[in-house]
């Protein structure tokens, strides 16, 4: 199955040994999956009993005709399409346009409607549609007090206001002025890193440009290199996404980096300095590094020390639009969205913000974000808040 989430309408089933270029069903498919109960009601075919559960249909009378063969891949596509609201007529029409005999398509659809596995999936899908409608309502209400397409910039926010207005209601904010006086924004340069911890053997991610799924496959991209050599790579290599020293690298666990760790701004109004060990992370790379679309499992603060980064943020209520197939990752490339593969992304409301030296961005738990470095960049991220910051998650693994 091709990647792309419920994007499975992009899969390319085979018929009689030939590959069929099956395009995603048109607007009906997109509108059915949208987080709008009204749209779903209008689009879904009413095949349910009054109690809301799917019911068995009378089998199609095919006379003496032998039931035709439809591959498992096609049956999976049919089931997914129907579960998100594509009409039976649209599904069978697409099959006929792709080379199936009309009778074959009709018999396959009749079998699907009566399949007990499909009926069980339909019951579960209806419960999730209810949940999605609630999330959509909550998103609409939230937008009444906070514009959906903007993130506030604030300075001098008290701990209580930060908790009540942002942290507790899952709202991002850019905090300014927090790093004033620490000196790190002027002191932490690539040359300073080489001077302070140049002998450290650090773990970087390398060979990223040869693998479109380098973040999902991160374990295979780990490389050990001397910090002074990595500084040279960043300084002299120009714009690149091929190598990057990222958060999950144990950088501040190294003896050689403890002097640098001691200079970290504590941001004590919001963070617990006594709980900073292994909860503050270091990022360093050239212009052009990209962190693909993902969400974190905790609230985080990111403090930009040097250079600029552009963040694209998407609210968690818009998860159906980002094609979350594996873990915490979205399939959409926010830098170059592909409408043919991910048409639902057009319904998302991405927010683009650029942060520079001294800016601190609060990214609430569950918020999707895609990040690109505009310059050589040094950044810290923190998860050691003074407030509860541990949550239970379910992560998909759609093959």
VOBA-507154 format. One record per residue (C-alpha): residue in one letter; residue number from 1; x, y, z. Coordinates in Angstrom, 2 decimals. Layout:
N
resn,resi,u,v,w
A,NUM,X,Y,Z
...
This chain:
399
resn,resi,u,v,w
X,1,0.00,0.00,0.00
X,2,1.26,3.44,-0.84
X,3,1.93,5.84,1.95
X,4,-0.38,8.75,2.50
X,5,-2.70,7.79,5.27
X,6,-6.28,7.55,4.66
X,7,-4.55,8.68,1.66
X,8,-4.89,5.07,0.70
X,9,-7.04,6.27,-2.16
X,10,-3.63,6.89,-3.70
X,11,-2.76,3.21,-3.58
X,12,-2.33,1.61,-7.00
X,13,-4.11,-1.77,-7.07
X,14,-3.39,-4.28,-9.82
X,15,-6.01,-5.71,-12.15
X,16,-5.21,-8.71,-14.35
X,17,-1.49,-8.20,-13.76
X,18,-1.48,-4.60,-14.96
X,19,-0.85,-1.56,-12.83
X,20,-3.77,0.83,-12.71
X,21,-3.26,4.50,-12.06
X,22,-6.15,4.92,-9.69
X,23,-6.69,8.59,-8.89
X,24,-8.20,9.55,-5.55
X,25,-11.97,9.83,-5.87
X,26,-12.92,13.43,-6.36
X,27,-14.47,15.91,-3.93
X,28,-16.75,13.32,-2.32
X,29,-13.75,11.59,-0.77
X,30,-12.30,14.82,0.57
X,31,-15.52,16.22,1.96
X,32,-16.42,12.95,3.64
X,33,-13.26,12.83,5.69
X,34,-13.45,16.50,6.63
X,35,-14.08,17.16,10.31
X,36,-17.62,18.37,9.76
X,37,-20.56,16.36,10.96
X,38,-22.86,18.18,8.55
X,39,-20.69,17.23,5.59
X,40,-20.56,13.62,6.71
X,41,-24.31,13.40,7.12
X,42,-24.83,14.80,3.64
X,43,-22.23,12.53,2.05
X,44,-22.70,9.21,3.83
X,45,-25.16,6.80,2.31
X,46,-27.82,5.90,4.86
X,47,-27.14,2.17,5.24
X,48,-27.64,2.13,9.00
X,49,-30.53,1.10,11.14
X,50,-32.23,3.60,13.41
X,51,-29.90,2.62,16.25
X,52,-26.99,3.95,14.18
X,53,-25.45,0.55,13.48
X,54,-24.77,-0.86,10.03
X,55,-27.07,-3.69,9.00
X,56,-26.76,-6.63,6.67
X,57,-28.01,-6.17,3.10
X,58,-29.78,-8.66,0.94
X,59,-27.19,-10.39,-1.27
X,60,-27.13,-9.49,-4.93
X,61,-28.69,-12.14,-7.13
X,62,-26.05,-13.10,-9.68
X,63,-27.82,-16.19,-10.95
X,64,-25.33,-18.94,-11.67
X,65,-22.43,-16.54,-12.12
X,66,-19.36,-17.44,-10.08
X,67,-18.43,-14.66,-7.61
X,68,-15.66,-12.65,-9.28
X,69,-12.22,-12.18,-7.77
X,70,-11.26,-8.75,-6.46
X,71,-7.81,-8.46,-4.90
X,72,-7.35,-7.83,-1.20
X,73,-5.75,-4.50,-2.03
X,74,-8.84,-3.35,-3.91
X,75,-11.17,-4.61,-1.17
X,76,-9.15,-2.66,1.40
X,77,-9.47,0.48,-0.74
X,78,-13.22,-0.08,-1.08
X,79,-13.66,-0.51,2.68
X,80,-11.61,2.57,3.56
X,81,-13.42,4.68,0.99
X,82,-16.85,3.61,2.22
X,83,-15.93,4.12,5.88
X,84,-15.04,7.76,5.25
X,85,-18.23,8.43,3.35
X,86,-17.61,7.82,-0.34
X,87,-20.86,6.63,-1.90
X,88,-21.27,3.13,-3.27
X,89,-21.90,4.64,-6.70
X,90,-18.63,6.61,-6.60
X,91,-16.64,3.54,-5.54
X,92,-18.08,1.21,-8.18
X,93,-17.77,3.92,-10.84
X,94,-14.09,4.32,-10.05
X,95,-13.62,0.56,-10.26
X,96,-15.36,0.41,-13.65
X,97,-13.25,3.33,-14.91
X,98,-10.18,1.39,-13.75
X,99,-11.09,-1.67,-15.82
X,100,-13.49,-3.78,-13.74
X,101,-16.61,-5.25,-15.28
X,102,-19.68,-3.50,-13.79
X,103,-21.02,-6.82,-12.48
X,104,-17.70,-7.57,-10.77
X,105,-17.75,-4.18,-9.06
X,106,-21.41,-4.58,-8.02
X,107,-20.86,-8.06,-6.54
X,108,-17.75,-6.88,-4.66
X,109,-19.67,-3.93,-3.22
X,110,-22.54,-6.20,-2.16
X,111,-20.10,-8.54,-0.43
X,112,-18.45,-5.64,1.38
X,113,-21.77,-4.32,2.71
X,114,-22.51,-7.67,4.33
X,115,-19.01,-8.48,5.56
X,116,-19.05,-8.75,9.39
X,117,-15.49,-7.42,9.61
X,118,-16.55,-4.33,7.68
X,119,-19.66,-3.92,9.83
X,120,-17.52,-3.99,12.98
X,121,-15.17,-1.38,11.47
X,122,-18.18,0.78,10.57
X,123,-19.42,0.81,14.16
X,124,-16.00,1.91,15.42
X,125,-15.74,4.52,12.64
X,126,-19.03,6.06,13.70
X,127,-17.74,6.52,17.24
X,128,-14.64,8.25,15.92
X,129,-16.70,10.50,13.69
X,130,-18.56,11.64,16.78
X,131,-15.26,12.43,18.48
X,132,-14.05,14.33,15.42
X,133,-17.20,16.43,15.38
X,134,-16.60,17.36,19.03
X,135,-13.00,18.33,18.28
X,136,-14.21,20.47,15.39
X,137,-16.64,22.29,17.66
X,138,-13.92,22.89,20.26
X,139,-11.62,24.26,17.55
X,140,-14.33,26.67,16.39
X,141,-14.90,27.89,19.95
X,142,-11.17,28.33,20.55
X,143,-10.90,30.47,17.43
X,144,-13.39,32.95,18.90
X,145,-10.77,34.17,21.39
X,146,-7.59,33.34,19.47
X,147,-7.24,33.76,15.68
X,148,-6.68,30.45,13.93
X,149,-3.96,31.88,11.69
X,150,-1.78,33.80,14.16
X,151,0.43,33.27,17.21
X,152,0.84,35.99,19.80
X,153,4.18,37.56,20.70
X,154,4.33,38.43,24.38
X,155,6.84,39.68,26.91
X,156,6.84,39.67,30.70
X,157,4.17,37.01,31.16
X,158,3.73,35.84,34.73
X,159,3.79,32.16,35.58
X,160,0.08,32.15,36.37
X,161,-0.89,33.90,33.11
X,162,1.32,31.58,31.09
X,163,-0.33,28.57,32.75
X,164,-3.90,29.79,32.40
X,165,-3.80,31.49,28.98
X,166,-1.42,29.17,27.10
X,167,-0.23,25.99,28.81
X,168,-3.57,24.80,30.22
X,169,-5.54,25.60,27.04
X,170,-3.00,24.19,24.56
X,171,-2.26,27.51,22.84
X,172,1.18,28.40,21.38
X,173,2.89,31.72,22.09
X,174,6.20,33.42,21.29
X,175,7.88,34.81,24.41
X,176,10.33,37.65,23.92
X,177,12.97,39.04,26.24
X,178,13.46,35.85,28.26
X,179,17.09,35.42,27.20
X,180,18.10,39.04,27.82
X,181,20.99,39.15,30.23
X,182,22.07,35.54,29.79
X,183,24.67,36.41,27.15
X,184,24.23,33.14,25.27
X,185,22.81,34.78,22.14
X,186,26.06,36.65,21.59
X,187,28.48,34.16,23.12
X,188,27.29,30.87,21.60
X,189,28.76,30.88,18.11
X,190,30.03,27.87,16.17
X,191,33.56,28.95,17.02
X,192,32.70,29.12,20.71
X,193,31.25,25.61,20.57
X,194,34.48,24.33,19.05
X,195,36.47,26.09,21.76
X,196,34.40,24.88,24.72
X,197,33.59,21.31,23.69
X,198,35.48,20.69,20.45
X,199,37.03,17.44,21.73
X,200,33.66,15.82,22.46
X,201,32.59,12.92,20.24
X,202,29.02,13.84,19.39
X,203,26.24,12.01,17.62
X,204,24.82,13.63,14.51
X,205,22.31,12.56,11.90
X,206,23.97,12.15,8.50
X,207,23.06,10.95,5.02
X,208,19.59,12.45,5.37
X,209,19.30,13.68,1.79
X,210,19.42,10.13,0.44
X,211,16.37,9.05,2.47
X,212,13.00,10.82,2.23
X,213,11.99,9.18,5.53
X,214,15.15,10.08,7.41
X,215,13.29,11.03,10.55
X,216,11.31,7.79,10.75
X,217,14.53,5.90,9.92
X,218,16.66,8.02,12.25
X,219,18.47,5.08,13.85
X,220,20.16,4.24,10.56
X,221,21.46,7.81,10.15
X,222,23.37,8.18,13.42
X,223,27.05,9.00,13.06
X,224,29.76,9.79,15.61
X,225,32.02,12.75,14.87
X,226,34.33,15.06,16.79
X,227,32.56,18.31,17.66
X,228,35.32,20.47,16.20
X,229,34.99,18.59,12.90
X,230,31.22,18.99,12.92
X,231,31.58,22.73,13.53
X,232,33.81,22.87,10.45
X,233,31.19,20.96,8.41
X,234,28.47,23.41,9.45
X,235,30.60,26.51,8.98
X,236,32.09,25.58,5.60
X,237,29.52,23.27,4.04
X,238,26.90,25.83,3.08
X,239,23.17,25.19,3.07
X,240,22.38,21.51,3.62
X,241,19.89,19.09,5.12
X,242,22.31,16.18,4.95
X,243,23.67,16.45,8.50
X,244,22.22,17.80,11.72
X,245,22.93,17.56,15.45
X,246,19.41,17.03,16.82
X,247,17.77,16.73,20.23
X,248,17.93,12.98,20.77
X,249,21.71,12.81,20.77
X,250,22.74,12.77,24.45
X,251,24.78,15.90,23.84
X,252,24.49,17.26,27.39
X,253,25.31,13.85,28.89
X,254,28.91,14.16,27.69
X,255,31.60,15.28,30.19
X,256,33.03,17.68,27.60
X,257,29.73,19.58,27.30
X,258,29.14,20.28,30.99
X,259,30.71,23.74,30.82
X,260,28.23,24.64,28.07
X,261,25.38,23.05,30.04
X,262,26.17,25.30,32.99
X,263,25.49,28.37,30.80
X,264,21.99,27.32,29.74
X,265,19.30,29.95,30.46
X,266,17.09,28.47,33.17
X,267,13.84,30.34,32.37
X,268,12.86,29.74,35.97
X,269,9.48,31.46,35.73
X,270,8.18,28.46,33.80
X,271,10.82,25.74,34.14
X,272,12.14,23.61,36.99
X,273,15.93,24.07,37.01
X,274,16.37,21.17,39.44
X,275,14.84,18.88,36.82
X,276,16.87,20.08,33.84
X,277,19.18,17.08,33.45
X,278,18.20,15.09,30.37
X,279,15.22,17.38,29.87
X,280,17.04,20.16,27.99
X,281,18.19,19.41,24.46
X,282,20.66,20.91,22.01
X,283,20.19,21.52,18.27
X,284,22.93,22.73,15.92
X,285,23.09,22.66,12.14
X,286,23.52,24.56,8.89
X,287,20.96,26.63,7.04
X,288,18.62,24.32,5.16
X,289,18.07,21.68,7.83
X,290,14.48,20.47,7.94
X,291,12.64,18.74,10.75
X,292,9.69,17.04,9.03
X,293,6.11,17.45,10.18
X,294,5.54,15.80,13.57
X,295,4.10,16.45,16.99
X,296,5.79,16.06,20.35
X,297,4.34,13.96,23.15
X,298,4.96,16.70,25.73
X,299,4.79,20.48,25.90
X,300,8.07,22.08,24.86
X,301,9.79,25.46,24.88
X,302,12.25,26.12,22.08
X,303,14.78,28.90,22.65
X,304,16.51,30.25,19.55
X,305,20.08,31.15,20.44
X,306,21.65,31.88,17.05
X,307,20.28,32.17,13.52
X,308,16.65,32.01,12.44
X,309,14.16,29.19,12.02
X,310,10.78,29.09,10.33
X,311,8.12,27.00,12.05
X,312,4.91,25.81,10.43
X,313,2.43,24.90,13.17
X,314,-0.89,23.09,12.85
X,315,-3.39,22.58,15.66
X,316,-3.91,19.00,16.88
X,317,-7.61,19.17,16.01
X,318,-6.49,19.20,12.36
X,319,-4.75,15.84,12.61
X,320,-7.02,14.25,9.94
X,321,-5.54,16.66,7.39
X,322,-1.82,15.81,7.90
X,323,-1.90,12.05,7.12
X,324,-0.54,10.69,10.40
X,325,0.28,7.09,9.43
X,326,3.28,6.27,11.61
X,327,3.98,7.30,15.18
X,328,4.13,11.07,15.64
X,329,4.83,11.89,11.99
X,330,2.68,13.49,9.30
X,331,3.18,12.52,5.68
X,332,2.76,16.07,4.35
X,333,5.82,18.04,3.30
X,334,4.75,21.50,4.46
X,335,7.57,23.09,2.46
X,336,6.22,21.67,-0.80
X,337,2.73,20.21,-0.26
X,338,1.57,17.77,-2.92
X,339,-2.16,18.22,-3.43
X,340,-2.40,15.09,-5.55
X,341,-1.10,12.90,-2.71
X,342,-2.49,14.84,0.24
X,343,-5.55,16.80,-0.90
X,344,-6.99,17.01,2.64
X,345,-4.07,19.23,3.65
X,346,-5.80,22.04,1.77
X,347,-8.33,22.07,4.62
X,348,-5.64,22.62,7.27
X,349,-4.80,26.05,8.66
X,350,-0.99,26.11,8.97
X,351,0.56,29.01,10.85
X,352,4.02,30.18,9.74
X,353,6.24,31.99,12.23
X,354,9.92,32.87,12.14
X,355,11.90,33.06,15.35
X,356,15.33,34.63,15.76
X,357,17.97,34.99,18.46
X,358,16.34,35.59,21.83
X,359,12.88,34.33,20.86
X,360,11.30,31.49,22.84
X,361,8.43,29.56,21.24
X,362,6.00,27.55,23.34
X,363,4.75,24.53,21.35
X,364,1.88,22.87,23.20
X,365,1.64,19.09,23.39
X,366,0.16,17.60,20.22
X,367,0.70,20.61,17.98
X,368,2.10,19.59,14.61
X,369,5.19,21.47,13.47
X,370,7.54,21.51,10.50
X,371,10.81,23.41,10.92
X,372,13.37,24.82,8.48
X,373,16.58,26.61,9.43
X,374,17.09,29.83,7.50
X,375,20.62,30.34,8.81
X,376,23.27,28.38,10.68
X,377,21.26,27.72,13.82
X,378,21.78,26.95,17.49
X,379,18.67,26.14,19.49
X,380,17.67,24.69,22.85
X,381,14.46,22.84,23.68
X,382,13.09,22.32,27.17
X,383,10.48,19.95,28.62
X,384,11.17,20.48,32.35
X,385,8.12,22.63,33.08
X,386,6.90,23.44,36.56
X,387,3.55,22.01,35.51
X,388,2.48,18.41,34.74
X,389,3.95,17.34,31.42
X,390,3.39,13.63,30.91
X,391,0.61,12.17,28.75
X,392,-0.56,8.84,27.37
X,393,-0.70,8.58,23.61
X,394,-1.87,6.17,20.96
X,395,0.31,6.22,17.83
X,396,-0.83,4.69,14.52
X,397,1.16,2.22,12.46
X,398,-0.62,2.03,9.13
X,399,1.16,-0.25,6.71
